[in-house]
Amino acid sequence: MKRVAIVGAGIAGLACAARLQEGGSEVVLFDKGRGTGGRMSSRRVDTSQGAATFDHGAQYFTVREALFLDQVRIWQDAGLAEPWTEAGSDAWVGVPTMNAPLKHMARDLDVRHTHHVDGLMHSRDGWWVKVGPEKHGPFDAAIIAVPAEQAAALLGLHDLAMATHAMMSRSQPCWTAMIAFADRLSIEEDHIRNRGLISWAARNSAKPGREGPESWVVQAGGNWSARNVELEAPVVAGVLLDALLAEARSAGPEILSIAAHRWRFAMTRGADQGSLWNAGLKLGACGDWLLGPRVEFAWLSGRSLADMMTQGAVSGPVFAARPHA
């Protein structure tokens, strides 16, 4: 395929794009965000003690499959990833921020940020991507690389089977607080799991390659986030701060910065479908919702879809076995 449009510039979309570009395709990615990263995004906040950074989406990624390990070794050699054994023997993080590997992947790709895709249109000329009043195209193929709930809306007018897969792969939301302190918080461990409403909390400033003041990312559990998904961000930030300070058993040091972010589509169970590809329409989908809730699975999904496209896979949903857990 000479020209391919990909909706979504998270790791699945970028992995698919990079593989297709290797094969000679011209690829354009459309993403609603202001920067590269998707759910591997990082945020920088200026404070009186310097810049604090927060990996407010994925906290780390596992490396268990040989194919993904090869890619991660490339990132490591480039100074973009390091192991973080605090979270597990197979846990890694981007350096100096979680989205560093994605920025590296995107540097040679045509990624168009702040492009919120409203729909896809198919004509004799091929695929057109609708962004507000503008249409971009034509493209020989279209790929959907966004969370399942968003994918269902884009796929529904073109492939009911694909849309059904997406509708059956529901995600849980996640509220995340980002808190910078003037001094070290009195919690010995650099991360805690499953403590009351806290699903995960980490001393972000202790991850490899990080600098700046004491910084914590606190993520609420899926059930709590779902019940409180429409709360105002400052309210949620206060609730998660209180939960963190309860773990510290102190009032805590001075707060330099505090904010909260709502991920409406954070954690999916996965559908044991590696990727979806309709060769007749030249329409596909990839993402962690088609394989499992890991960064590694999102990357594998995007890459496998690109391989199916270039190798002339058959129409319809294509089953790919889940890599080992």
N, C-alpha and C positions, 0 to 999 in steps of 0.2 A: 504494500500500500504506500502510495507516494506521500499522502498528507493525512495526518490523524489528529483529531481533537480529543483532548482528555479533560474531563471536568473533575477538578480536585488535584491539588498539588501537595498532598501528604505523601508519606513514604510509598504507598501502593502506586499512586499515580506517577511519582517520580521514577520508581523502579521500572514500571511499564514503559515510560517514555524513554529512559536511558537505553533500555534493551532494544526498543524499536529504532531509535536513532542509530544505534550500532549497526543495525541491519539496513540502514540507508533511508529510513522514512523521515519525512519532515513532520515534527510533532509540535503542537501548540497546546499548552496547559492553561486552563482558566480556573482561577481560585478567588473566592470571595474575600480571603484574608489580606491583611496589609503586608504580610511577610511569609516566608517559607516555613513550614513546620507542621501545620495541621495540629493533631493532638500530641506532637512532639515539640510544641512551641516552647519558647523561653521568653521571659519578660525582664527587662532591665529597668530599675527604679533608682533615681538619684536620691541620696540621703546626705545628711551632714557628715557622715563617715565614709563617703564615697559611694560608688554604684553597688547596689545589691542586685543579684540576678536570681531568678526563680524559674526552675523547670516546673511549670504549673500544670502540665499535662502528664504524659508518661514520665515516670520517675526513673526508670532504667529499662533496658531491654535485655532479653535472654538471647544467648547464642548457643543453639543446640544442633542445628543442621549444618552439614559440611558446606553446602553452597553459600549459606549466609555467613558462615565463619570466614570463608575466603574474602567476602566483601568487607567484613569487619576488620580483617587483618590489613586490608588496603587503607581503611580509615585510620587504623592505629598507626601505620607507617607514616601517614600524612599528619599525625598529631591531632586527629579529630575524634578519637575514641580511646577509652581506657577501661579496664576492668574495675568494678566497684564491688569488692568481695563483701563489704558490709551488708549488701542486699542478697548475696548468694554467690555460690562458686561459679555460676555461669552468667552473672549479671554484669552489664557494661553500661557506660554512660557516654554521651557525646561530650567533647571537650573543645572549648571551655563552657559550652552550653549544650543542652540536649539537642538542639536543632542544628548544631554545627555540621554533622554529616549530611543533613538534608540540604543545607546551603551549598555544600560542596557538590552534591548531586545536581543541583539546579543551575549551577554557574554556566554550564554549556547548553542549557535548554531554554526554549522560549516560554517563560512563565509569565503570565499576565495577571498580576495581583489586582485586588479590588474590582474583580469582574464577577459579579453575582449572576450566575446563569439562571435564567427564568425558564428555559425550555430548550428542547431539541426539535428541529424540523428536518424532515426527510423529503427530498425531491429527486427528480431525474439527475440533477447535477451532483447529488450526494447529500451530506449532512451539513446543516447550518446550526450554529450555536447562537441563541438569543440572549443578549445581555442588555436589559433595559430596552430602549427603542432600536438598538443596533443589532444587526445580524452579521456573524462572522462565518466565513466559509467561501466556497464549499470545501468539505473534507471528504476523503474516501471512506473514513471510518470514524466512529465516535465511541469513546470509552468513558464509563461512569466510575469514578474512583472517590466516592463520598460515602458517608454513613448510610446504612440501609434505609432509614426513614426518608432521607433526601433522595437516595437512588430510586426508591419506589415511585416517587412523583415524576421523575424524568423518564423512567422506563415504561411507565404504564400505558402511554399512547402508542408504543411501538412493539413491545414484546411482553405479553401478559404473563408468560411463564417466568421470565426474569423478574418482573415486578412482583409476582407472588413470592418468589424466593426472598426478595428484599422485605416484603411486608411481614414475612414470618420470622425475620431476624431482628427482633426488637432490641434496642439498647437501653441501658440504665443511665440516668443522668449522674453527674458528679459535681458537687460544689467544692471549690478549692480556695483556700485562704493563703495569702502570701504575706508573711510578717517578717520584718527586719527589726532586730534589737540592737541596743547600744552596747550590750555586753553578752557574755555567754549565758544561755538559759540553763538552769540547773537540772538538766536531763543528761544522764551519763551517756546513754546510747545515741547514736547518730540517726536512728530511725525507730519508730514504734509502729506496731500493727494491731488493728482490731481491739482498740481500747474505747469502749462505749460507742459514741457516735463517730469516733475517728476510725476510718478504715486504714489510713496510712498517714504518717507524718514523718518528715525527714529534715535533718539539718542540711539544707541545700549547700551551704557554704563549706561543708565538710567533704563534698564530692571531689573527685580528682580534678585538678585544674581550676578550681574555683577560687576567687578572691573576694574581698569586700567584707562587710559586717556580718554578724551572726544573722543568718537568714533561714527561715523555716517555711516549708510548704506543708499545709495540712489539708487532707482530703476526707470529706465525709463519706460514709457508706452509701451504697446505692439506694437502699430503702429510705433512709433519712432524706437523701437528696431528692428522691421522687416525691416524698410527702411535702417537701418544702421548696419545690423547684421554682415557685413564683415569688419567693421572698426577695426583698431588696438586698442587693449585694452588701451594703454596710452592716445590715442586721446579721447576715450570715457570717461575715468576717468577725463580728463580735462574739457570736456563739462559738465559732471554731477557736478563737483566741482563748476564750474561757476554758474550753475543753483541753487545750494544750497546756495552759497554766495549771490546770488541775493535775496533769501528769507531772508537772514540775514541782508541785506542792509549794508554790511561792507566788508572790505577786508579779514576779518577773522583772527584768530590767526595763529601762526606758524603751518605748516603742518608737522606732525611726520611721517606719512605714507599714501600713496595713491596707490590704485590698482583698477582694474576693472575685472569683471568676466562675461562671456557670457553664459547665459543659453539658449541653442538653443530650448529646449522644456520645457517651464516654466508654461504656463497657458492653461488649456484645458477647454472646455465648459462642458464636460461630456456627456455621451450617454444614461443615464438612464438604463444602463445594469449593474447590481451589479457585476457580474463576468461571465466568460465564461468557460464552461467545456464540453469537448468531452469525454464521458466515454468510448467509443470504442477505441479511440486512447490513452486515459489517458493523455490528453493534455489540459491545462487550461491557463487562463489569468486573471490578476487582476490589479487594479491600479485606480488612480483618474479619468483617462480618461473614465472609464466605469461607473462612478457614478456622479462625480462633482469635481470642482477644490478646494478641501479642504483636508487638512491632515486627518481630521476625516473620510472623504469618502474613502480615500485610505486605511486606517486601516480597515474600515468596509468591503471594497471590498475583501481584503486579507483574512479576517476572514471568510467571507461568502463562499469564494471559498473552503477553507479548510473544512468547514462543509458540503458543497455539495459533496466533494470527499469522506469523511468518511461516509456519509449517503447514498451513492449510487445513486446520482442524475442521471437523464437521459442524453443522449448525446445531443449535440447541444447547442446553446446559451441559457443561463438561465436568464430570466428576474427577476430583483429584483427592487422593487419600491424604488424611491429615498427617503431617510429620509427627514423629514420636514426641510424647510429652516429657 
